[in-house]
Amino acid sequence: MNLNNLDNIKVLIVDDEPLIGSALMQLFELEGIPAFATSTPKSLPEQIHLNWPGVVITDVNMPQLDGISLMRNLQTKDKDLPIILLTGFGDIAMAVQALKQGAYDFLEKPFNNEHILDVVKRALEKRELTLENRKLKRELESQSLPGPRILGHSPGIEQMKHIIHQVIDMPADVLIEGETGTGKELVARYLHDHSVRHQANFVAINCGAIPETIIESELFGAESGAFTGADKTRIGKFEYANGGTIFLDEIESTPLSLQIKLLRVLEDRKVERLGSNRSIELDIRVIAATKVDLAQLCKTGEFRQDLLYRLNLVTVPIPALRERREDIGLLFLHFARVASSRYHKALIALNAQQMTQLASHDWPGNVRELRNLAERYVLLGGEAAFATSINSSVNLNCGMSLQQRVEFFERLLIEEALSHNKGSIKLTMEQLEVPRKTLYDKMQKYELDRKRFIQ
């Protein structure tokens, strides 16, 4: 265990006496609680982040940095971080004062092993609850704000959302990687609409859809008379997006002749219209997206390596739908509800065979294919939609274990019942014929919030 892998540490012990640190670390490890001891506290505030899932135990009297000062430094990073102080007899008055300043607890030396274990376990429970509440708050905020939403709770989607929220207000360029239909433009729009740039323009351009002869003027603009047919000054996409975000979809399709010019714009944050010698300063975020492996294209000489290094400062991978099967039911229900409202048609519950088909299909078209199916389901009915959109022969070898398939069906049934009953717990209990506690336990397990289903 080391501080380079801080997220796997639940108890961080700071004490200038190595024997105390080792004894405490062994005590927690025997209880199955990952711990790490250090005698150098100065760098700790830089290494602990808002989502770190652990607690800190620190001695009060240390020569390099005393425990009270360390506590204050850590509180500037996260005011809710549980910090437990180790005190000698003469430090108790100071420790009591520290409690008023936000310390979780203090323990007098020599300490009792059972007591310190109890204090730490309670502190860890509090920390877990704090982080869960923060996560729910972020989720509620993102659901209530205007603009696109990213639905799903699979590990791949949670990791993606974590990366996005770390950089959402940063000016860093972002490279989105994902197969066709995974929702790359939606992620780009989410980054823009939920950032400090949301009031400025979001400009999307498909680099593969513009003829090579005019792509340079489309991106950078052109002065009147710059080339045949340029009878008036044209503002380019970069200039139009100034102050906001430009989204370069299918960046792999950019001609090599343009890639060096694009690199210069990204590095200098300036653009010159064709036929002009005047540079226009840019305050802009660049988001690029690709459906292929750009590193592989660099090896074959089809993409500039220096441009890749400039674009992939932050990489956001979007998992394919087959890799996030636990989200399929939620996504299908969302798309079906939107279609039901748009077309003014009732939403009918899926039958068992249709649910099996949803779970077992490989989804080569990803979320786009699922959305099309949901709209056809509302418009044409289940039998016609599934017959034309998904092969009716069920492929049971779909990468899901029996337990995963059972959970998939169970979650989908609860989602449909909540949707049908507009979030009513009482009516959902009666429809599914389950006790209230069982329903609440299942909703907590699958992270289902009844508020999402209230219409």
C-alpha positions as CSV (number, residue, x, y, z in Angstrom):
1,M,0.0,0.0,0.0
2,N,1.3,3.5,-0.8
3,L,0.0,7.0,-1.1
4,N,0.1,6.8,-4.9
5,N,-3.0,4.7,-4.6
6,L,-4.8,6.8,-2.0
7,D,-8.4,5.7,-3.1
8,N,-7.7,2.2,-1.7
9,I,-6.7,3.5,1.7
10,K,-9.5,3.9,4.3
11,V,-7.5,5.1,7.3
12,L,-4.5,7.5,6.9
13,I,-2.4,7.6,10.1
14,V,-0.1,10.6,10.6
15,D,2.4,10.3,13.5
16,D,6.1,11.1,13.8
17,E,6.6,8.0,16.0
18,P,6.9,5.1,13.5
19,L,6.0,2.5,16.2
20,I,2.6,4.0,16.8
21,G,1.9,4.3,13.1
22,S,2.9,0.7,12.5
23,A,0.8,-0.6,15.5
24,L,-2.3,1.3,14.3
25,M,-1.8,0.2,10.7
26,Q,-1.6,-3.5,11.8
27,L,-4.7,-3.0,14.1
28,F,-6.8,-1.8,11.2
29,E,-5.5,-4.3,8.7
30,L,-6.5,-7.1,11.0
31,E,-10.0,-5.7,10.9
32,G,-9.9,-5.7,7.1
33,I,-9.6,-1.9,6.9
34,P,-6.9,-0.8,4.5
35,A,-4.6,1.7,6.3
36,F,-1.4,3.5,5.7
37,A,1.0,5.3,8.2
38,T,3.2,8.2,7.4
39,S,5.4,10.6,9.4
40,T,5.5,13.3,6.7
41,P,2.3,15.3,6.7
42,K,3.2,18.3,4.6
43,S,2.2,16.9,1.2
44,L,-1.0,15.3,2.4
45,P,-3.5,18.2,1.6
46,E,-2.4,18.1,-2.0
47,Q,-3.0,14.3,-2.3
48,I,-6.4,14.1,-0.6
49,H,-9.4,15.0,-2.9
50,L,-13.1,15.7,-2.3
51,N,-14.1,12.1,-3.1
52,W,-11.5,10.3,-1.0
53,P,-13.4,7.6,0.9
54,G,-11.3,7.6,4.1
55,V,-10.6,9.2,7.4
56,V,-7.4,10.7,8.9
57,I,-5.9,10.0,12.3
58,T,-3.2,12.5,13.2
59,D,-1.0,13.1,16.2
60,V,-1.2,16.7,17.6
61,N,2.4,17.2,18.5
62,M,4.7,16.7,15.4
63,P,7.8,18.7,14.6
64,Q,7.2,19.1,10.9
65,L,3.6,20.2,11.0
66,D,1.4,19.9,14.1
67,G,-1.9,18.0,13.9
68,I,-4.1,21.1,14.4
69,S,-2.4,22.9,11.5
70,L,-2.7,19.7,9.3
71,M,-6.4,19.5,10.2
72,R,-7.0,23.2,9.1
73,N,-5.1,22.6,5.8
74,L,-7.1,19.4,5.1
75,Q,-10.4,21.3,5.9
76,T,-9.6,23.8,3.2
77,K,-9.8,20.9,0.7
78,D,-12.8,19.2,2.3
79,K,-14.5,20.6,5.3
80,D,-16.4,17.4,5.9
81,L,-13.4,15.1,6.0
82,P,-13.4,13.1,9.4
83,I,-10.2,13.9,11.3
84,I,-9.4,12.1,14.5
85,L,-6.7,13.6,16.8
86,L,-4.3,11.6,18.9
87,T,-3.4,13.6,22.0
88,G,-1.2,13.4,25.1
89,F,-2.6,14.3,28.5
90,G,-1.5,17.9,28.2
91,D,-3.2,18.3,24.8
92,I,-6.8,17.6,25.9
93,A,-7.8,21.3,26.2
94,M,-6.4,21.9,22.7
95,A,-8.3,18.8,21.4
96,V,-11.6,20.0,22.8
97,Q,-11.1,23.3,21.1
98,A,-10.3,21.4,17.9
99,L,-13.7,19.6,18.1
100,K,-15.3,23.0,18.0
101,Q,-13.3,23.7,14.8
102,G,-14.5,20.6,13.1
103,A,-12.4,17.6,14.3
104,Y,-14.4,14.4,14.4
105,D,-13.0,13.1,17.7
106,F,-9.9,12.9,19.8
107,L,-8.2,9.9,21.4
108,E,-5.9,10.2,24.4
109,K,-2.7,8.2,24.5
110,P,-2.3,5.4,25.4
111,F,-5.5,4.5,23.5
112,N,-7.7,1.4,23.8
113,N,-7.8,-0.7,20.7
114,E,-11.5,-1.5,20.8
115,H,-12.3,2.2,21.4
116,I,-10.2,3.4,18.5
117,L,-11.7,0.8,16.2
118,D,-15.2,1.9,17.2
119,V,-14.5,5.5,16.6
120,V,-12.9,4.9,13.2
121,K,-15.7,2.6,12.0
122,R,-18.3,5.3,12.9
123,A,-16.2,7.9,11.1
124,L,-16.0,5.7,8.0
125,E,-19.8,5.3,8.1
126,K,-20.2,9.1,8.3
127,R,-17.7,9.6,5.4
128,E,-19.6,7.0,3.3
129,L,-22.9,8.8,4.0
130,T,-21.3,12.2,3.2
131,L,-20.0,11.0,-0.2
132,E,-23.3,9.3,-1.0
133,N,-25.2,12.5,-0.2
134,R,-22.8,14.5,-2.4
135,K,-23.4,12.1,-5.2
136,L,-27.2,12.3,-4.9
137,K,-27.0,16.1,-4.8
138,R,-24.9,16.2,-8.0
139,E,-27.4,13.8,-9.6
140,L,-30.4,15.9,-8.6
141,E,-28.7,19.1,-9.8
142,S,-27.8,17.5,-13.1
143,Q,-31.4,16.2,-13.5
144,S,-32.9,19.6,-12.8
145,L,-30.6,21.7,-14.9
146,P,-31.7,22.4,-18.6
147,G,-29.8,20.6,-21.3
148,P,-28.9,17.0,-22.0
149,R,-28.7,14.3,-19.3
150,I,-26.4,11.3,-19.0
151,L,-28.5,8.4,-17.9
152,G,-27.2,5.2,-16.3
153,H,-25.4,3.9,-13.3
154,S,-23.1,1.1,-14.7
155,P,-19.5,1.3,-13.6
156,G,-18.3,2.5,-17.1
157,I,-20.9,5.4,-17.1
158,E,-20.1,6.3,-13.5
159,Q,-16.4,6.5,-14.3
160,M,-17.2,8.6,-17.4
161,K,-19.3,11.0,-15.3
162,H,-16.5,11.2,-12.7
163,I,-14.0,12.3,-15.4
164,I,-16.5,14.8,-16.9
165,H,-17.3,16.5,-13.6
166,Q,-13.6,16.8,-12.7
167,V,-12.9,18.9,-15.8
168,I,-16.4,20.4,-16.6
169,D,-15.3,24.0,-16.0
170,M,-11.7,23.7,-17.0
171,P,-10.5,25.1,-20.3
172,A,-8.7,21.8,-21.1
173,D,-9.3,20.2,-24.5
174,V,-11.2,16.9,-24.4
175,L,-11.1,13.8,-26.6
176,I,-14.3,11.7,-26.6
177,E,-13.8,8.1,-27.7
178,G,-16.8,5.8,-28.5
179,E,-18.4,3.6,-31.1
180,T,-21.0,4.9,-33.5
181,G,-24.2,5.6,-31.7
182,T,-22.8,5.7,-28.1
183,G,-23.7,9.4,-27.7
184,K,-20.5,11.3,-28.3
185,E,-22.3,14.6,-29.2
186,L,-24.6,14.3,-26.2
187,V,-21.5,14.1,-23.9
188,A,-20.0,17.1,-25.7
189,R,-23.2,19.1,-25.2
190,Y,-23.4,18.0,-21.6
191,L,-19.9,19.3,-21.0
192,H,-20.8,22.6,-22.6
193,D,-24.3,23.1,-21.2
194,H,-23.3,22.3,-17.6
195,S,-20.1,24.4,-17.7
196,V,-19.4,28.1,-17.1
197,R,-19.5,28.5,-20.9
198,H,-23.1,27.5,-21.3
199,Q,-24.3,31.0,-22.3
200,A,-21.9,31.1,-25.2
201,N,-22.2,29.2,-28.5
202,F,-21.8,25.4,-28.9
203,V,-20.7,24.8,-32.4
204,A,-20.7,21.2,-33.8
205,I,-19.0,20.3,-37.0
206,N,-18.6,16.8,-38.6
207,C,-15.1,16.7,-40.0
208,G,-16.1,13.8,-42.3
209,A,-19.1,15.5,-43.8
210,I,-17.4,18.6,-45.2
211,P,-15.6,18.4,-48.6
212,E,-11.8,18.8,-48.2
213,T,-12.0,21.9,-50.6
214,I,-14.0,24.0,-48.2
215,I,-13.3,22.6,-44.8
216,E,-10.5,25.1,-44.1
217,S,-12.8,28.1,-44.7
218,E,-15.6,26.4,-42.7
219,L,-13.3,26.1,-39.7
220,F,-11.2,29.3,-39.9
221,G,-13.3,31.6,-42.0
222,A,-12.4,33.6,-45.1
223,E,-12.1,37.2,-46.2
224,S,-13.9,38.5,-49.3
225,G,-11.9,37.6,-52.4
226,A,-9.7,35.0,-50.6
227,F,-10.6,32.4,-53.3
228,T,-13.0,32.1,-56.2
229,G,-16.5,32.4,-55.1
230,A,-15.7,34.2,-51.8
231,D,-17.7,37.3,-52.5
232,K,-18.1,38.3,-48.8
233,T,-16.3,37.8,-45.5
234,R,-17.2,34.5,-43.9
235,I,-16.8,33.9,-40.1
236,G,-15.4,30.4,-39.4
237,K,-16.7,27.9,-36.9
238,F,-13.8,28.6,-34.4
239,E,-14.5,32.3,-34.4
240,Y,-18.3,31.8,-34.1
241,A,-17.7,29.5,-31.1
242,N,-15.4,32.1,-29.4
243,G,-16.2,32.2,-25.6
244,G,-17.9,28.8,-25.9
245,T,-17.2,25.3,-27.2
246,I,-16.4,23.8,-30.6
247,F,-17.1,20.1,-31.1
248,L,-15.1,18.4,-33.9
249,D,-16.9,15.1,-34.5
250,E,-15.1,12.4,-36.5
251,I,-11.8,14.1,-36.0
252,E,-10.1,11.2,-37.6
253,S,-11.5,12.3,-41.0
254,T,-9.7,15.6,-40.9
255,P,-7.3,15.8,-44.0
256,L,-3.6,15.6,-43.1
257,S,-3.1,19.0,-44.9
258,L,-5.4,20.6,-42.4
259,Q,-4.2,18.8,-39.3
260,I,-1.0,21.0,-39.0
261,K,-3.1,24.2,-39.2
262,L,-5.6,22.8,-36.7
263,L,-2.7,22.0,-34.3
264,R,-1.4,25.6,-34.6
265,V,-4.8,27.0,-33.7
266,L,-5.1,24.7,-30.7
267,E,-1.7,25.6,-29.4
268,D,-1.8,29.4,-30.0
269,R,-5.5,29.9,-29.4
270,K,-5.6,32.2,-32.4
271,V,-7.1,31.9,-35.8
272,E,-6.6,33.7,-39.1
273,R,-9.3,33.9,-41.8
274,L,-8.2,32.8,-45.2
275,G,-6.9,35.9,-47.0
276,S,-6.2,37.8,-43.8
277,N,-3.0,38.5,-41.9
278,R,-4.8,39.5,-38.7
279,S,-4.9,37.0,-35.8
280,I,-8.2,36.6,-33.8
281,E,-7.7,35.7,-30.2
282,L,-9.8,32.7,-29.1
283,D,-11.2,31.9,-25.7
284,I,-12.6,28.5,-26.5
285,R,-12.9,24.9,-25.4
286,V,-12.2,22.3,-28.0
287,I,-13.9,18.9,-27.8
288,A,-13.0,16.3,-30.4
289,A,-14.6,12.9,-30.9
290,T,-13.6,9.8,-32.7
291,K,-15.0,6.3,-33.3
292,V,-11.5,4.8,-34.1
293,D,-8.2,4.3,-32.4
294,L,-6.3,7.5,-33.2
295,A,-3.0,6.0,-31.9
296,Q,-3.3,3.3,-34.5
297,L,-3.9,5.9,-37.2
298,C,-0.7,7.6,-36.0
299,K,1.3,4.4,-36.6
300,T,0.0,4.2,-40.2
301,G,0.7,7.9,-40.8
302,E,-3.0,8.8,-41.2
303,F,-3.2,11.1,-38.2
304,R,-0.6,13.4,-36.7
305,Q,0.8,12.2,-33.4
306,D,1.4,15.8,-32.2
307,L,-2.2,16.6,-32.8
308,L,-3.3,13.6,-30.9
309,Y,-1.2,14.6,-27.9
310,R,-2.8,18.1,-28.1
311,L,-6.3,16.7,-28.2
312,N,-6.1,13.9,-25.6
313,L,-5.1,16.0,-22.6
314,V,-8.4,14.6,-21.1
315,T,-9.8,11.5,-22.7
316,V,-13.5,10.5,-22.0
317,P,-14.2,6.9,-23.1
318,I,-17.9,6.1,-23.7
319,P,-18.7,2.4,-23.1
320,A,-20.6,0.5,-25.8
321,L,-24.2,-0.4,-24.8
322,R,-23.3,-4.1,-24.7
323,E,-20.8,-3.2,-21.9
324,R,-23.4,-1.5,-19.8
325,R,-26.4,-3.8,-20.0
326,E,-27.6,-2.8,-16.6
327,D,-28.5,0.6,-18.1
328,I,-30.6,-0.8,-21.0
329,G,-33.9,-0.9,-19.1
330,L,-33.5,2.7,-17.8
331,L,-32.5,4.0,-21.2
332,F,-35.3,2.2,-23.0
333,L,-37.9,3.4,-20.5
334,H,-36.6,7.0,-20.8
335,F,-36.7,7.0,-24.7
336,A,-40.2,5.3,-24.6
337,R,-41.6,7.9,-22.2
338,V,-40.2,10.7,-24.4
339,A,-41.8,9.1,-27.5
340,S,-45.1,8.5,-25.6
341,S,-45.3,12.2,-24.8
342,R,-44.3,13.4,-28.3
343,Y,-46.7,11.1,-30.2
344,H,-49.5,11.2,-27.5
345,K,-49.6,7.5,-27.3
346,A,-50.0,5.3,-24.2
347,L,-46.9,3.5,-22.9
348,I,-47.6,-0.3,-22.7
349,A,-45.4,-2.5,-20.4
350,L,-42.9,-4.9,-22.0
351,N,-43.7,-8.6,-21.8
352,A,-41.2,-11.2,-20.6
353,Q,-40.0,-12.1,-24.1
354,Q,-39.4,-8.5,-25.0
355,M,-37.4,-8.0,-21.9
356,T,-35.3,-11.0,-22.7
357,Q,-34.6,-9.7,-26.2
358,L,-33.5,-6.3,-24.7
359,A,-31.1,-8.1,-22.4
360,S,-29.7,-10.5,-25.0
361,H,-29.3,-8.3,-28.0
362,D,-25.7,-7.1,-28.8
363,W,-26.7,-3.6,-29.9
364,P,-24.3,-2.9,-32.7
365,G,-25.9,0.5,-33.1
366,N,-25.6,1.2,-29.4
367,V,-27.9,3.9,-27.8
368,R,-29.0,5.2,-31.1
369,E,-30.4,1.7,-32.0
370,L,-32.1,1.4,-28.6
371,R,-33.7,4.8,-29.0
372,N,-35.1,3.9,-32.4
373,L,-36.5,0.7,-31.0
374,A,-38.2,2.5,-28.2
375,E,-39.8,5.0,-30.6
376,R,-41.0,2.2,-32.9
377,Y,-42.3,0.4,-29.8
378,V,-44.5,3.4,-28.9
379,L,-45.6,4.0,-32.5
380,L,-46.1,0.5,-33.8
381,G,-46.6,-1.7,-30.8
382,G,-44.3,-4.3,-29.3
383,E,-44.8,-7.1,-31.7
384,A,-44.1,-5.0,-34.9
385,A,-41.2,-3.0,-33.3
386,F,-39.3,-6.0,-32.0
387,A,-39.9,-8.1,-35.1
388,T,-38.3,-5.4,-37.3
389,S,-35.7,-4.1,-35.0
390,I,-34.4,-7.1,-33.1
391,N,-34.0,-10.7,-34.2
392,S,-36.7,-12.6,-32.3
393,S,-34.5,-15.6,-31.7
394,V,-33.1,-14.9,-28.2
395,N,-29.3,-15.2,-27.8
396,L,-28.8,-16.4,-24.3
397,N,-25.0,-16.3,-24.6
398,C,-25.0,-12.5,-24.1
399,G,-22.2,-12.1,-21.6
400,M,-24.6,-12.0,-18.7
401,S,-24.7,-14.5,-15.9
402,L,-28.0,-15.9,-14.6
403,Q,-27.9,-13.6,-11.6
404,Q,-27.2,-10.6,-13.9
405,R,-30.2,-11.5,-16.1
406,V,-32.4,-11.9,-13.1
407,E,-31.4,-8.5,-11.8
408,F,-31.8,-6.9,-15.2
409,F,-35.4,-8.2,-15.4
410,E,-36.2,-7.3,-11.8
411,R,-34.9,-3.7,-12.3
412,L,-36.8,-3.3,-15.5
413,L,-40.1,-4.5,-14.0
414,I,-39.7,-2.0,-11.1
415,E,-38.9,0.8,-13.4
416,E,-41.9,0.1,-15.6
417,A,-44.2,-0.2,-12.6
418,L,-42.9,3.1,-11.1
419,S,-43.4,4.7,-14.5
420,H,-46.9,3.3,-15.0
421,N,-47.9,4.4,-11.5
422,K,-46.2,7.9,-11.9
423,G,-43.9,7.3,-8.9
424,S,-46.5,6.1,-6.5
425,I,-45.0,3.7,-4.0
426,K,-48.4,2.4,-2.8
427,L,-49.6,1.6,-6.3
428,T,-46.2,0.1,-7.3
429,M,-46.3,-2.2,-4.2
430,E,-49.8,-3.4,-5.2
431,Q,-48.9,-4.0,-8.8
432,L,-45.8,-5.9,-8.0
433,E,-47.3,-7.6,-4.9
434,V,-44.3,-6.8,-2.7
435,P,-44.1,-5.3,0.8
436,R,-43.0,-1.7,1.1
437,K,-39.6,-2.5,2.7
438,T,-38.8,-5.0,-0.1
439,L,-39.7,-2.4,-2.7
440,Y,-37.6,0.3,-1.0
441,D,-34.6,-2.2,-0.6
442,K,-34.8,-3.1,-4.3
443,M,-35.1,0.6,-5.3
444,Q,-32.0,1.4,-3.2
445,K,-30.1,-1.5,-4.7
446,Y,-30.8,-0.4,-8.3
447,E,-30.5,3.4,-7.4
448,L,-34.1,4.1,-8.5
449,D,-35.5,7.5,-7.4
450,R,-39.3,7.7,-7.5
451,K,-39.0,11.4,-8.3
452,R,-37.8,10.5,-11.8
453,F,-41.1,8.8,-12.6
454,I,-43.5,11.5,-11.3
455,Q,-45.2,13.1,-14.4
